[in-house]
């Protein structure tokens, strides 16, 4: 991920966290909640796309038996 994309991801994630915190505070009007939800939904899409891009790059770069081979990316739970 380039520095620009990384910064965009980090900024999007930070803003998403702010929105969630504000929504959880219970201090927003219904209109503000809707605006926050809409903005948050867009930010989730941005972060998801960027994570998918990174996942695809990782799959292409995984080394197995001394050779670069594509293997599925698995997240440990």
Secondary structure, DSSP 8 states (H G I E B T S, - for coil): --HHHHHHHHHHHHHHHHHHHHHHHT-S-HHHHHHHHHHHHHHHHHHHHHHHHHHHHHHHH-EETTEE---------
